[in-house]
């Protein structure tokens, strides 16, 4: 098998794995065009560069370190959520792994490694076997119920008003002038809660956290 043919076959395989991860695992949960573009572009470019670095016997460690440094320089002033940062690391690591395994002709290890990574991401994204706790902050006006002696009544009132299965709550700042208190409630997140969110809600969350919408261009 010629070098060019080997390179093209590796590119098709690497691109197919990256596309499956981004399109069918990440995108259904977070349809952010900026990150989709970044993931695919990073993965493709790094695969070809790593293939060249491997062919001239340059250290894979040095190459991977350069790409890690580049990503840190690019994103150090533009904070990424932990989920997107994890996907970015996977998308960077896969072409490095694939270029080495393809260069050595170890196709079995290549298929096993990529299948394991993709399968793990799929299971984690679908939250199989995990139950997550969600929280919300509220401004509460029934100041008489925030007393420790009325904790059970407070929980019952919060469940009735919010319609959520509130398990516990924490009382924060209390404003006696307005007879209000800041309360943080905790409840079990419904299985499809994240996937039932509209894209407008996702944008609102992003704007509230960092002052910009999730699909804003740089």
NORBEL-V800715 format. One record per run of one state. SS is the DSSP state (H for helix, E for strand, L for the rest). FROM is the first residue (numbers start at 1). LEN is the number of residues. Records with the same first field share a line. If there is no record, write none. Layout:
SS=FROM-LEN, FROM-LEN
This chain:
L=1-2, 27-6, 56-4, 76-6, 105-2, 126-7, 141-2, 147-1, 163-3, 176-4, 189-10, 211-8
H=3-24, 33-23, 60-16, 82-23, 107-19, 143-4, 148-15, 199-12
E=133-8, 166-10, 180-9
